[in-house]
Amino acid sequence: MPVAEPAESLGLVPESLARRDHRIISNLISESSRVLDLGCGEGDLLVWLVQHKRVQARGVEIAQEKVRRCVQQGLSVFQGDINQGLADYPDACFDYVILSQTLQVVRQPVEVLREMRRVGRRIIVTFPNFGHWTVRLSLLRTGRAPRTRHLPYRWYDSPNIRVLTILDFEDVLRKEGLRVETVRFLQGGKPVSVWPNVRADSAIYLLS
C-alpha cells in the first residue's frame, strides 16, 4: 500500500477552501489544465481552481439548485446523473477528472471509474473509509449498523449505498490497471501515515 506523504510536504493552499480534501485536491492539479468535477455541488472547488490556477473548468451535478448556484458563479456546469456515464465527452478530453466524496453513493462505481479514466488523463478520487476503527468499534459494541462522527447517518436515511475501505478500493485499482501516483490519508483533517485502513477516516487518490 502506498504511504502517505508527511504533513510538511502537503503544501496546503489557504483556508479559503473549507474542506481539507478540496485544499489537497487543489494542490494536485496543474495550472491551466482542463478539469471536470463530477458531483461538483455548488462549485466551491471549481471556483477556486479557476481563480487561482486558471483551469478550464467543467462540472456535472444532479441537484438543480446547486447547478443554478454554479452558473451564477460563472461556471460551466450541467445537470446530469454520472451513473448514466459520460457519453457526451470524447476520450482524453480532460487533464483531471475529480470524484470527491461521491464514489460511495453511485450505483455502478467501477463503471464510473472506467468512464473517468476514459475521458481524463488523470483522475482524483476521495471517499470515506468505512474500515476506520470507530466504524468497527461501533458495530462490535452495538451490534447495529455503525454510526460515527464522520458517518452519522442511520441505515435507512444514509446516502451511502456502497461500503468500501481503503483496502477494497486498492483491490479495484489493481484489477482495473489504475496506477496510484499520489495518495493522502486523513483523520479529522490531519495526515495519517501508519495503518491508514484502520486510522484514516478518508482517502484522496491521484490516479493514472
Backbone as a chain_set.jsonl record, in Angstrom:
{"seq": "MPVAEPAESLGLVPESLARRDHRIISNLISESSRVLDLGCGEGDLLVWLVQHKRVQARGVEIAQEKVRRCVQQGLSVFQGDINQGLADYPDACFDYVILSQTLQVVRQPVEVLREMRRVGRRIIVTFPNFGHWTVRLSLLRTGRAPRTRHLPYRWYDSPNIRVLTILDFEDVLRKEGLRVETVRFLQGGKPVSVWPNVRADSAIYLLS", "coords": {"N": [[0.844, -1.197, 0.0], [0.536, 2.262, -0.832], [2.346, 4.819, 0.895], [1.327, 7.57, 2.82], [2.334, 10.968, 2.266], [4.414, 12.974, 4.422], [3.239, 15.551, 6.716], [4.494, 18.036, 6.273], [4.976, 18.091, 3.574], [2.635, 18.502, 2.259], [1.793, 21.012, 1.397], [-0.41, 22.867, 1.653], [-3.081, 24.84, 0.34], [-4.414, 28.163, 0.988], [-6.838, 28.764, 3.667], [-9.149, 29.378, 2.329], [-10.491, 27.447, 1.018], [-12.731, 25.453, 2.481], [-13.092, 22.677, 3.008], [-10.871, 20.09, 3.815], [-10.135, 18.071, 2.023], [-10.646, 19.305, -0.405], [-8.723, 21.308, -0.398], [-6.385, 19.839, -0.558], [-6.784, 18.476, -2.976], [-6.684, 20.643, -4.746], [-4.002, 21.23, -4.749], [-2.971, 19.131, -6.142], [-3.5, 19.581, -8.767], [-2.489, 20.857, -11.868], [-1.605, 24.121, -13.133], [-3.659, 25.895, -15.489], [-4.892, 23.679, -16.564], [-7.262, 21.266, -17.9], [-10.261, 20.578, -16.362], [-12.644, 18.397, -14.989], [-15.274, 18.167, -12.783], [-17.05, 15.843, -11.077], [-20.194, 15.611, -9.651], [-20.185, 18.179, -8.466], [-21.332, 19.849, -6.605], [-21.996, 23.024, -5.213], [-19.986, 24.245, -6.507], [-17.665, 25.209, -5.233], [-14.968, 24.252, -5.182], [-14.292, 24.286, -7.935], [-14.56, 27.012, -8.542], [-12.473, 28.106, -7.021], [-10.281, 26.883, -8.282], [-10.447, 27.954, -10.854], [-10.005, 30.668, -10.323], [-7.485, 30.73, -9.07], [-5.795, 28.865, -10.274], [-6.287, 29.037, -12.901], [-7.728, 27.187, -14.45], [-9.475, 25.356, -17.033], [-12.629, 24.86, -16.458], [-15.132, 22.412, -15.913], [-18.266, 21.003, -14.928], [-20.39, 18.479, -13.435], [-23.51, 17.992, -12.047], [-26.18, 16.718, -10.146], [-28.239, 17.91, -8.696], [-30.601, 20.391, -9.149], [-30.769, 22.976, -7.989], [-28.185, 23.374, -7.042], [-26.778, 23.329, -9.424], [-27.759, 25.686, -10.547], [-26.665, 27.532, -8.765], [-23.955, 27.203, -9.333], [-23.853, 28.126, -11.991], [-24.533, 30.781, -11.588], [-22.194, 31.625, -10.483], [-20.59, 31.759, -12.635], [-19.686, 29.379, -13.716], [-19.257, 26.553, -15.921], [-21.445, 24.278, -15.817], [-23.421, 21.388, -15.995], [-26.637, 19.849, -15.529], [-26.809, 16.547, -14.599], [-26.691, 12.933, -14.385], [-24.217, 11.069, -13.095], [-24.2, 8.359, -12.938], [-25.185, 7.495, -15.308], [-23.183, 7.615, -17.089], [-20.58, 9.195, -19.117], [-21.05, 9.964, -21.749], [-21.226, 12.201, -23.353], [-18.738, 13.262, -23.548], [-15.629, 13.182, -25.276], [-12.84, 10.84, -25.646], [-10.082, 11.245, -23.401], [-10.306, 14.049, -23.002], [-9.992, 15.708, -20.871], [-7.613, 16.92, -18.482], [-7.716, 16.337, -15.787], [-10.052, 14.479, -13.906], [-12.4, 14.718, -11.41], [-13.716, 13.081, -8.573], [-15.181, 13.604, -5.785], [-15.794, 12.538, -2.59], [-17.985, 11.055, -3.425], [-17.99, 8.554, -4.592], [-19.022, 6.495, -3.001], [-21.738, 6.764, -3.195], [-22.681, 6.224, -5.703], [-24.3, 4.119, -8.154], [-22.992, 2.281, -9.828], [-19.985, 1.998, -9.228], [-17.496, 1.056, -10.312], [-17.899, 1.232, -13.069], [-18.196, 3.983, -13.266], [-15.599, 4.798, -12.555], [-14.223, 3.732, -14.748], [-15.247, 5.267, -16.848], [-14.326, 7.765, -16.031], [-11.579, 7.345, -16.316], [-11.508, 7.022, -19.049], [-12.196, 9.566, -20.132], [-10.427, 11.251, -18.897], [-6.998, 12.182, -18.374], [-5.749, 11.951, -15.947], [-7.112, 10.937, -12.812], [-8.887, 11.938, -9.896], [-9.848, 10.76, -6.831], [-11.792, 10.813, -3.934], [-12.878, 9.488, -0.805], [-14.923, 8.325, 1.982], [-13.546, 6.265, 4.544], [-14.705, 3.241, 5.36], [-13.514, 1.374, 6.89], [-12.48, 2.477, 9.144], [-11.453, 2.684, 12.568], [-13.414, 3.496, 14.388], [-15.794, 2.846, 13.142], [-15.636, 0.069, 13.068], [-15.58, -0.452, 15.837], [-18.047, 0.571, 16.64], [-19.88, -1.165, 15.399], [-19.132, -3.58, 16.631], [-19.644, -2.981, 19.319], [-22.365, -2.231, 19.505], [-23.82, -3.899, 17.825], [-25.344, -3.023, 15.765], [-26.038, -1.248, 12.644], [-23.277, 0.726, 11.912], [-22.771, 3.999, 13.316], [-21.009, 6.932, 13.222], [-18.914, 9.806, 14.017], [-17.943, 10.831, 11.58], [-19.467, 9.38, 9.838], [-22.464, 9.783, 10.117], [-25.036, 8.882, 9.523], [-28.155, 7.055, 9.719], [-29.052, 3.623, 8.986], [-31.235, 3.622, 7.256], [-31.53, 6.192, 6.21], [-29.249, 6.933, 4.976], [-27.12, 8.346, 2.482], [-25.135, 6.81, 1.483], [-24.533, 4.11, -0.44], [-22.669, 2.257, -1.013], [-20.305, 0.422, 0.709], [-17.131, 0.856, 1.437], [-13.647, 0.216, 1.971], [-10.246, 1.4, 2.39], [-8.541, -0.699, 1.618], [-10.304, -2.219, 0.052], [-10.776, -0.443, -2.07], [-8.228, -0.238, -3.203], [-7.912, -2.815, -4.131], [-9.673, -2.785, -6.307], [-8.376, -0.891, -7.892], [-6.067, -2.297, -8.666], [-7.203, -4.384, -10.16], [-8.359, -2.958, -12.237], [-6.234, -1.822, -13.446], [-5.269, 0.701, -12.74], [-3.002, 3.197, -11.834], [-1.482, 4.34, -8.868], [-0.529, 7.533, -8.326], [-0.271, 9.51, -6.351], [-1.175, 9.543, -2.927], [-3.22, 10.484, -0.213], [-3.913, 10.114, 3.181], [-6.293, 10.794, 5.655], [-7.206, 11.805, 8.964], [-9.616, 13.254, 10.733], [-8.999, 15.514, 9.289], [-6.25, 15.635, 9.457], [-3.011, 14.445, 8.434], [-2.389, 10.931, 7.982], [-0.147, 8.294, 8.351], [0.446, 5.751, 9.211], [-0.967, 2.548, 9.385], [-3.342, 3.142, 7.719], [-5.811, 2.051, 6.852], [-7.116, 1.466, 9.153], [-6.87, 3.761, 10.739], [-7.405, 6.092, 9.267], [-9.975, 8.35, 8.339], [-10.723, 9.187, 5.857], [-9.758, 9.142, 2.36], [-7.596, 10.204, -0.29], [-6.929, 9.978, -3.64], [-4.712, 10.25, -6.362], [-4.777, 9.23, -9.592], [-3.638, 7.376, -12.475]], "CA": [[0.0, 0.0, 0.0], [1.317, 3.493, -0.816], [2.434, 5.513, 2.176], [1.014, 8.988, 2.696], [3.456, 11.857, 2.476], [4.348, 13.662, 5.696], [2.46, 16.783, 6.735], [5.21, 19.2, 5.762], [5.036, 18.064, 2.121], [1.299, 18.651, 1.691], [1.733, 22.278, 0.697], [-1.824, 23.215, 1.594], [-3.475, 26.173, -0.083], [-5.022, 28.884, 2.109], [-8.075, 28.251, 4.231], [-10.302, 29.804, 1.557], [-11.246, 26.235, 0.751], [-13.051, 24.981, 3.823], [-12.887, 21.249, 3.142], [-9.458, 19.709, 3.718], [-9.892, 17.314, 0.805], [-10.597, 20.261, -1.507], [-7.442, 22.011, -0.362], [-5.365, 18.918, -1.043], [-7.052, 18.276, -4.402], [-6.238, 21.811, -5.497], [-2.549, 21.145, -4.867], [-2.634, 18.061, -7.067], [-3.891, 19.982, -10.117], [-1.573, 21.8, -12.513], [-2.198, 25.347, -13.652], [-4.142, 25.971, -16.876], [-5.309, 22.361, -17.027], [-8.691, 21.057, -18.164], [-10.737, 19.865, -15.179], [-14.058, 18.027, -14.878], [-15.633, 17.788, -11.408], [-18.292, 15.084, -11.063], [-20.829, 15.855, -8.367], [-19.404, 19.357, -8.056], [-22.025, 20.633, -5.589], [-22.218, 24.424, -5.57], [-18.869, 24.707, -7.307], [-16.616, 25.885, -4.458], [-13.639, 23.832, -5.634], [-14.062, 24.759, -9.298], [-14.36, 28.46, -8.498], [-11.106, 28.351, -6.533], [-9.331, 26.46, -9.307], [-10.498, 28.938, -11.939], [-9.434, 31.936, -9.877], [-6.097, 30.638, -8.605], [-4.976, 28.011, -11.139], [-6.674, 29.368, -14.27], [-8.112, 25.967, -15.148], [-10.692, 25.308, -17.839], [-13.435, 24.064, -15.529], [-16.456, 21.895, -16.25], [-18.823, 20.251, -13.813], [-21.648, 17.739, -13.561], [-24.191, 17.96, -10.75], [-27.547, 16.232, -10.345], [-29.214, 18.767, -7.996], [-30.849, 21.57, -9.97], [-30.448, 24.204, -7.261], [-26.731, 23.504, -6.996], [-26.37, 23.713, -10.768], [-28.083, 27.103, -10.696], [-25.679, 28.279, -7.998], [-22.712, 27.158, -10.101], [-23.987, 29.004, -13.155], [-24.49, 32.147, -11.073], [-20.787, 31.939, -10.219], [-19.875, 31.796, -13.899], [-19.135, 28.067, -14.045], [-19.898, 25.743, -16.944], [-21.899, 23.065, -15.132], [-24.74, 20.963, -16.463], [-27.333, 18.906, -14.672], [-26.737, 15.204, -15.138], [-26.503, 11.811, -13.466], [-22.972, 10.411, -13.5], [-24.464, 6.929, -13.056], [-25.542, 7.215, -16.702], [-21.979, 7.688, -17.901], [-20.07, 10.479, -19.597], [-21.044, 9.774, -23.203], [-21.116, 13.489, -24.042], [-17.336, 13.686, -23.585], [-14.738, 12.279, -26.015], [-11.712, 10.265, -24.913], [-8.916, 12.056, -23.002], [-10.576, 15.469, -23.245], [-9.66, 16.454, -19.658], [-6.373, 16.56, -17.8], [-8.101, 15.772, -14.489], [-11.463, 14.262, -13.597], [-12.488, 14.646, -9.946], [-14.886, 12.496, -7.927], [-14.861, 13.882, -4.383], [-16.773, 12.103, -1.602], [-19.171, 10.659, -4.187], [-17.885, 7.168, -5.047], [-19.835, 5.601, -2.172], [-23.175, 6.984, -3.411], [-23.069, 5.891, -7.07], [-24.81, 2.749, -8.28], [-22.006, 1.438, -10.501], [-18.73, 2.725, -9.019], [-16.43, 0.638, -11.215], [-18.198, 1.824, -14.371], [-17.876, 5.409, -13.168], [-14.142, 4.905, -12.614], [-13.798, 3.461, -16.123], [-15.58, 6.441, -17.65], [-13.382, 8.814, -15.641], [-10.292, 7.023, -16.944], [-11.636, 7.223, -20.494], [-12.241, 10.98, -20.527], [-9.398, 12.016, -18.195], [-5.632, 11.656, -18.338], [-5.573, 11.589, -14.55], [-8.364, 11.039, -12.062], [-8.747, 12.16, -8.459], [-10.984, 10.166, -6.123], [-11.771, 10.852, -2.477], [-14.021, 8.758, -0.248], [-14.797, 7.988, 3.403], [-13.056, 4.92, 4.794], [-15.584, 2.508, 6.264], [-12.699, 0.499, 7.726], [-11.969, 3.242, 10.283], [-11.621, 1.927, 13.818], [-14.675, 3.853, 15.057], [-16.855, 2.076, 12.492], [-15.501, -1.304, 13.552], [-15.95, -0.497, 17.248], [-19.483, 0.808, 16.751], [-20.569, -2.41, 15.048], [-18.849, -4.576, 17.654], [-20.223, -2.595, 20.605], [-23.828, -2.104, 19.482], [-24.466, -4.913, 17.007], [-26.206, -2.334, 14.806], [-25.34, -0.542, 11.583], [-22.437, 1.724, 12.595], [-22.912, 5.446, 13.177], [-19.856, 7.589, 13.831], [-18.884, 11.253, 13.785], [-17.778, 11.133, 10.163], [-20.525, 8.661, 9.131], [-23.515, 9.941, 11.122], [-26.362, 8.511, 9.045], [-28.757, 5.774, 10.072], [-29.017, 2.727, 7.833], [-32.351, 3.862, 6.341], [-31.516, 7.519, 5.608], [-27.892, 7.213, 4.518], [-26.913, 8.413, 1.026], [-24.058, 5.884, 1.128], [-25.05, 2.802, -0.831], [-21.506, 1.377, -1.136], [-19.467, 0.431, 1.904], [-15.8, 0.467, 0.986], [-12.492, 0.584, 2.771], [-9.056, 1.69, 1.597], [-8.081, -1.951, 1.021], [-11.242, -2.569, -1.022], [-10.556, 0.449, -3.199], [-6.964, -0.572, -3.849], [-8.154, -4.044, -4.89], [-10.277, -2.376, -7.574], [-7.344, -0.234, -8.692], [-5.215, -3.332, -9.263], [-7.971, -5.116, -11.177], [-8.643, -2.069, -13.359], [-4.989, -1.339, -14.023], [-5.076, 2.109, -12.419], [-1.761, 3.393, -11.079], [-1.531, 5.382, -7.841], [0.563, 8.497, -8.391], [-0.174, 10.14, -5.039], [-2.294, 9.238, -2.043], [-3.243, 11.132, 1.09], [-4.846, 9.556, 4.15], [-6.602, 11.814, 6.647], [-8.036, 11.542, 10.137], [-10.001, 14.553, 11.279], [-8.322, 16.547, 8.521], [-4.808, 15.567, 9.661], [-2.41, 13.328, 7.702], [-2.154, 9.639, 8.625], [0.836, 7.533, 7.583], [0.56, 4.396, 9.757], [-2.229, 1.809, 9.44], [-4.416, 4.024, 7.249], [-7.112, 1.386, 6.731], [-7.725, 1.481, 10.491], [-6.787, 5.063, 11.409], [-7.829, 7.207, 8.418], [-11.417, 8.395, 8.084], [-10.943, 9.454, 4.438], [-8.594, 8.932, 1.5], [-7.544, 11.008, -1.511], [-6.056, 9.304, -4.588], [-4.46, 10.736, -7.722], [-4.577, 8.004, -10.356], [-3.418, 7.491, -13.91]], "C": [[0.876, 1.243, 0.0], [1.274, 4.152, 0.549], [2.163, 6.99, 1.973], [2.253, 9.818, 2.958], [3.316, 12.587, 3.798], [3.671, 15.019, 5.572], [3.183, 17.935, 6.082], [5.269, 19.23, 4.246], [3.683, 18.304, 1.474], [1.13, 19.971, 0.964], [0.327, 22.819, 0.572], [-2.045, 24.638, 1.129], [-4.171, 26.862, 1.086], [-6.386, 28.336, 2.511], [-9.312, 28.717, 3.477], [-11.116, 28.62, 1.065], [-11.481, 25.533, 2.078], [-12.749, 23.494, 3.993], [-11.428, 20.896, 2.928], [-9.194, 18.931, 2.438], [-9.844, 18.243, -0.408], [-9.259, 20.984, -1.541], [-6.324, 21.121, -0.891], [-5.547, 18.662, -2.539], [-6.492, 19.425, -5.218], [-4.728, 21.807, -5.691], [-2.1, 20.062, -5.837], [-2.837, 18.467, -8.524], [-2.951, 21.048, -10.654], [-2.331, 23.023, -13.027], [-2.582, 25.184, -15.12], [-4.545, 24.613, -17.44], [-6.817, 22.321, -17.261], [-9.226, 20.121, -17.083], [-12.237, 19.613, -15.278], [-14.309, 17.547, -13.467], [-17.006, 17.127, -11.429], [-18.932, 15.168, -9.684], [-20.216, 17.079, -7.719], [-20.107, 20.219, -7.009], [-22.294, 22.049, -6.061], [-20.995, 25.053, -6.212], [-17.743, 25.378, -6.557], [-15.219, 25.539, -4.951], [-13.342, 24.381, -7.022], [-13.816, 26.262, -9.336], [-12.936, 28.774, -8.052], [-10.08, 28.006, -7.603], [-9.304, 27.434, -10.485], [-9.757, 30.212, -11.542], [-7.937, 31.849, -9.601], [-5.204, 29.778, -9.486], [-5.346, 28.157, -12.609], [-7.032, 28.118, -15.084], [-9.309, 26.23, -16.058], [-11.632, 24.334, -17.135], [-14.775, 23.661, -16.144], [-16.958, 21.1, -15.056], [-20.1, 19.535, -14.19], [-22.251, 17.644, -12.165], [-25.658, 17.588, -10.98], [-28.603, 17.15, -9.735], [-29.385, 20.087, -8.747], [-30.461, 22.867, -9.268], [-28.944, 24.44, -7.2], [-26.179, 23.878, -8.369], [-26.62, 25.199, -10.984], [-27.067, 27.974, -9.955], [-24.341, 28.308, -8.737], [-22.758, 28.134, -11.268], [-23.936, 30.466, -12.723], [-23.056, 32.596, -10.785], [-19.937, 31.922, -11.49], [-19.277, 30.475, -14.326], [-19.93, 27.39, -15.15], [-20.236, 24.383, -16.335], [-23.259, 22.671, -15.698], [-25.308, 19.912, -15.516], [-27.311, 17.526, -15.316], [-26.474, 14.184, -14.053], [-25.264, 11.041, -13.909], [-23.138, 8.893, -13.558], [-24.769, 6.533, -14.499], [-24.356, 7.377, -17.648], [-21.651, 9.091, -18.356], [-19.992, 10.474, -21.117], [-20.888, 11.079, -23.968], [-19.669, 13.943, -24.211], [-16.5, 12.69, -24.375], [-13.586, 11.779, -25.14], [-10.649, 11.321, -24.618], [-9.117, 13.547, -23.251], [-10.303, 16.337, -22.011], [-8.305, 15.993, -19.125], [-6.65, 15.885, -16.466], [-9.614, 15.607, -14.439], [-11.553, 13.961, -12.112], [-13.8, 13.991, -9.526], [-14.646, 12.573, -6.425], [-16.019, 13.531, -3.461], [-18.091, 11.694, -2.268], [-19.159, 9.191, -4.576], [-18.844, 6.251, -4.293], [-21.334, 5.771, -2.399], [-23.613, 6.632, -4.826], [-23.444, 4.418, -7.171], [-23.775, 1.8, -8.875], [-20.616, 2.083, -10.393], [-17.615, 2.327, -9.973], [-16.654, 1.218, -12.606], [-17.898, 3.311, -14.372], [-16.371, 5.625, -13.247], [-13.632, 4.677, -14.037], [-14.08, 4.647, -17.036], [-14.656, 7.618, -17.312], [-12.032, 8.586, -16.303], [-10.348, 7.277, -18.448], [-11.519, 8.697, -20.877], [-11.128, 11.802, -19.893], [-8.038, 11.361, -18.244], [-5.248, 11.237, -16.922], [-6.917, 11.727, -13.845], [-8.049, 11.162, -10.568], [-10.014, 11.656, -7.783], [-10.777, 10.32, -4.626], [-13.01, 10.148, -1.954], [-13.817, 8.539, 1.248], [-14.4, 6.533, 3.564], [-13.937, 4.225, 5.828], [-14.827, 1.482, 7.107], [-12.133, 1.193, 8.951], [-12.328, 2.546, 11.599], [-12.929, 2.272, 14.531], [-15.853, 3.107, 14.449], [-16.821, 0.638, 12.988], [-15.975, -1.422, 14.998], [-17.443, -0.32, 17.43], [-20.266, -0.46, 16.445], [-20.364, -3.465, 16.123], [-19.584, -4.266, 18.949], [-21.747, -2.651, 20.603], [-24.535, -3.227, 18.741], [-25.42, -4.324, 15.983], [-25.364, -1.676, 13.72], [-24.569, 0.628, 12.187], [-22.856, 3.161, 12.288], [-21.746, 6.087, 13.922], [-19.91, 9.075, 13.508], [-18.774, 11.57, 12.3], [-18.728, 10.342, 9.273], [-21.763, 8.643, 10.022], [-24.877, 9.388, 10.732], [-26.834, 7.19, 9.64], [-28.876, 4.926, 8.814], [-30.091, 3.075, 6.809], [-32.366, 5.263, 5.734], [-30.128, 7.91, 5.084], [-27.845, 7.337, 2.995], [-25.885, 7.399, 0.547], [-24.628, 4.51, 0.815], [-23.931, 1.794, -1.055], [-20.649, 1.524, 0.113], [-18.084, -0.061, 1.501], [-14.734, 0.947, 1.958], [-11.339, 0.918, 1.829], [-8.555, 0.421, 0.909], [-8.99, -2.387, -0.117], [-10.975, -1.737, -2.267], [-9.273, 0.082, -3.937], [-7.039, -1.912, -4.584], [-8.719, -3.714, -6.271], [-9.233, -1.719, -8.479], [-6.453, -1.256, -9.385], [-5.947, -4.061, -10.381], [-8.204, -4.272, -12.417], [-7.379, -1.492, -13.992], [-4.758, 0.141, -13.818], [-3.867, 2.252, -11.496], [-1.909, 4.546, -10.098], [-0.303, 6.27, -7.997], [0.808, 9.136, -7.032], [-1.38, 9.716, -4.219], [-2.122, 9.996, -0.741], [-4.288, 10.427, 1.953], [-5.047, 10.578, 5.263], [-7.432, 11.249, 7.789], [-8.361, 12.884, 10.768], [-9.305, 15.694, 10.578], [-6.814, 16.544, 8.652], [-4.233, 14.34, 8.966], [-2.2, 12.092, 8.579], [-1.177, 8.868, 7.746], [0.952, 6.081, 8.03], [-0.83, 3.78, 9.872], [-3.409, 2.64, 8.93], [-5.781, 3.34, 7.147], [-7.851, 1.327, 8.064], [-7.859, 2.906, 11.031], [-7.297, 6.239, 10.585], [-9.341, 7.175, 8.225], [-11.73, 8.746, 6.631], [-9.627, 9.304, 3.687], [-8.729, 9.761, 0.241], [-6.512, 10.376, -2.436], [-5.946, 10.11, -5.872], [-4.018, 9.535, -8.536], [-4.317, 8.309, -11.826], [-3.462, 6.105, -14.523]], "O": [[1.858, 1.3, 0.74], [0.28, 4.051, 1.269], [2.708, 7.601, 1.054], [3.114, 9.444, 3.754], [2.194, 12.802, 4.258], [3.543, 15.569, 4.478], [2.555, 18.744, 5.398], [5.577, 20.272, 3.667], [3.589, 18.309, 0.246], [0.378, 20.035, -0.009], [-0.088, 23.196, -0.523], [-1.284, 25.54, 1.482], [-4.488, 26.209, 2.08], [-7.0, 27.55, 1.788], [-10.429, 28.477, 3.937], [-12.293, 28.764, 0.732], [-10.537, 25.073, 2.722], [-12.204, 23.092, 5.02], [-10.812, 21.353, 1.965], [-8.143, 19.103, 1.821], [-9.081, 17.995, -1.342], [-8.725, 21.242, -2.619], [-5.425, 21.591, -1.588], [-4.569, 18.635, -3.286], [-5.89, 19.206, -6.269], [-4.229, 22.326, -6.689], [-0.961, 20.081, -6.302], [-2.387, 17.761, -9.426], [-2.654, 22.027, -9.969], [-3.527, 22.964, -13.313], [-1.943, 24.456, -15.88], [-4.541, 24.418, -18.655], [-7.546, 23.231, -16.866], [-8.719, 19.014, -16.902], [-13.004, 20.516, -15.613], [-13.643, 16.626, -12.993], [-18.006, 17.766, -11.757], [-18.305, 14.841, -8.676], [-19.779, 17.033, -6.569], [-19.544, 21.219, -6.563], [-22.765, 22.256, -7.18], [-20.965, 26.263, -6.439], [-16.927, 26.062, -7.174], [-14.379, 26.424, -5.12], [-12.247, 24.891, -7.261], [-12.955, 26.732, -10.08], [-12.271, 29.621, -8.648], [-9.12, 28.749, -7.81], [-8.241, 27.702, -11.045], [-8.981, 30.762, -12.323], [-7.201, 32.798, -9.873], [-3.983, 29.932, -9.458], [-4.781, 27.476, -13.465], [-6.68, 28.011, -16.259], [-10.051, 27.195, -15.875], [-11.444, 23.119, -17.211], [-15.448, 24.457, -16.798], [-16.167, 20.586, -14.265], [-20.8, 19.919, -15.126], [-21.571, 17.257, -11.214], [-26.295, 18.093, -11.905], [-29.742, 17.172, -10.202], [-28.414, 20.816, -8.953], [-29.886, 23.76, -9.89], [-28.485, 25.578, -7.297], [-25.227, 24.652, -8.47], [-25.775, 25.894, -11.548], [-26.657, 29.022, -10.454], [-23.67, 29.34, -8.759], [-21.806, 28.88, -11.5], [-23.356, 31.298, -13.42], [-22.743, 33.785, -10.835], [-18.715, 32.054, -11.428], [-18.433, 30.45, -15.222], [-21.13, 27.625, -15.297], [-19.419, 23.462, -16.341], [-24.14, 23.514, -15.862], [-24.586, 19.202, -14.816], [-27.748, 17.361, -16.455], [-26.082, 14.53, -12.939], [-25.26, 10.43, -14.977], [-22.311, 8.207, -14.16], [-24.625, 5.368, -14.869], [-24.51, 7.286, -18.866], [-22.349, 10.05, -18.027], [-19.005, 10.919, -21.703], [-20.46, 11.065, -25.122], [-19.4, 14.902, -24.935], [-16.633, 11.482, -24.178], [-13.396, 12.256, -24.021], [-10.349, 12.173, -25.454], [-8.185, 14.234, -23.669], [-10.373, 17.563, -22.092], [-7.908, 14.84, -19.293], [-5.924, 14.979, -16.056], [-10.361, 16.483, -14.875], [-10.874, 13.065, -11.609], [-14.862, 14.309, -10.06], [-13.984, 11.706, -5.855], [-17.088, 14.137, -3.531], [-19.171, 11.955, -1.74], [-20.215, 8.628, -4.865], [-19.415, 5.332, -4.881], [-22.126, 5.003, -1.854], [-24.8, 6.728, -5.134], [-22.981, 3.584, -6.393], [-23.691, 0.64, -8.47], [-20.126, 2.654, -11.367], [-16.851, 3.189, -10.406], [-15.703, 1.652, -13.255], [-17.402, 3.847, -15.363], [-15.913, 6.539, -13.932], [-12.708, 5.359, -14.479], [-13.263, 4.994, -17.888], [-14.254, 8.372, -18.198], [-11.411, 9.528, -16.795], [-9.359, 7.695, -19.05], [-10.826, 9.039, -21.835], [-10.899, 12.939, -20.304], [-7.924, 10.137, -18.167], [-4.505, 10.274, -16.734], [-7.754, 12.539, -14.239], [-7.092, 10.58, -10.058], [-11.119, 12.077, -8.124], [-9.709, 9.996, -4.106], [-14.07, 10.201, -2.577], [-12.687, 8.561, 1.734], [-14.858, 5.668, 2.816], [-13.921, 4.568, 7.01], [-15.423, 0.8, 7.941], [-11.389, 0.584, 9.721], [-13.373, 1.907, 11.716], [-13.496, 1.418, 15.212], [-16.806, 2.77, 15.153], [-17.863, 0.058, 13.292], [-16.682, -2.366, 15.35], [-18.05, -0.98, 18.274], [-21.214, -0.792, 17.157], [-21.304, -4.169, 16.492], [-20.092, -5.173, 19.609], [-22.354, -3.071, 21.588], [-25.712, -3.489, 18.988], [-26.22, -5.05, 15.393], [-24.145, -1.556, 13.847], [-25.152, 1.442, 12.903], [-23.241, 3.492, 11.166], [-21.526, 5.817, 15.103], [-20.817, 9.546, 12.823], [-19.441, 12.482, 11.811], [-18.796, 10.6, 8.071], [-22.084, 7.615, 10.617], [-25.799, 9.423, 11.548], [-26.035, 6.33, 10.01], [-28.81, 5.448, 7.701], [-29.892, 2.852, 5.614], [-33.15, 5.51, 4.817], [-29.874, 9.078, 4.787], [-28.455, 6.533, 2.29], [-25.768, 7.151, -0.652], [-25.144, 3.827, 1.7], [-24.196, 0.61, -1.265], [-20.313, 2.638, 0.516], [-17.888, -1.251, 1.255], [-14.902, 1.942, 2.663], [-11.447, 0.739, 0.616], [-8.183, 0.463, -0.263], [-8.51, -2.872, -1.142], [-10.952, -2.259, -3.381], [-9.241, 0.093, -5.167], [-6.312, -2.125, -5.554], [-8.3, -4.286, -7.277], [-9.211, -1.96, -9.685], [-6.122, -1.099, -10.56], [-5.369, -4.325, -11.435], [-8.244, -4.799, -13.528], [-7.458, -0.752, -14.973], [-4.109, 0.78, -14.647], [-3.728, 1.526, -10.511], [-2.408, 5.612, -10.459], [0.827, 5.815, -7.82], [1.954, 9.288, -6.609], [-2.477, 9.55, -4.753], [-1.01, 10.131, -0.231], [-5.408, 10.176, 1.507], [-4.082, 11.16, 5.758], [-8.246, 10.344, 7.605], [-7.474, 13.569, 11.279], [-9.042, 16.732, 11.186], [-6.146, 17.365, 8.024], [-4.891, 13.301, 8.909], [-1.875, 12.201, 9.762], [-1.359, 8.795, 6.531], [1.504, 5.258, 7.3], [-1.756, 4.404, 10.39], [-4.386, 2.819, 9.657], [-6.807, 3.993, 7.34], [-9.07, 1.157, 8.097], [-8.84, 3.227, 11.701], [-7.597, 7.291, 11.149], [-9.923, 6.118, 7.98], [-12.878, 8.62, 6.205], [-8.544, 9.331, 4.271], [-9.836, 9.996, -0.244], [-5.345, 10.249, -2.065], [-6.945, 10.592, -6.406], [-3.015, 8.896, -8.222], [-4.717, 9.35, -12.347], [-3.299, 5.96, -15.734]]}, "num_chains": 1, "name": "protein.A"}
